[in-house]
Amino acid sequence: MKKSTHFLPVKTSFSSEDYPMLYVTKMTDGQAEHTIQILEDMLRSCVIYFKGNWDHHLHMIEFAYNNSYHSSPRMAPFEALYCRRCRSPFGWFEVGEFANPNL
């Protein structure tokens, strides 16, 4: 179990209803920034690789992000939302299922 300490700014102008929002904002800001950074990196790679027609490949970025493992929920976002793995031509087989045994 992890322990963490969060220091909240104390002012007399904050009501008791304001304090939970201060705590939640502190907890979620880093997560949102991390997600945005990952998406920016993926988009940057797509722009560099596909150059002029990168916008035609945005669905691939969305697919890759939604079906990649995320450490917080310990599963892919698609799997968390639909309680099953994505069924696509890229994910029908287990890793190594069709590997050549002679290699």
Secondary structure, DSSP 8 states (H G I E B T S, - for coil): -----------TT--TTHHHHHHHHHHHHHHHHHHHHHHHHHHHHHHHHHGGGGGGGHHHHHHHHHTS-BTTTTB-HHHHHHSS---STTTSS-TTTT--TT-
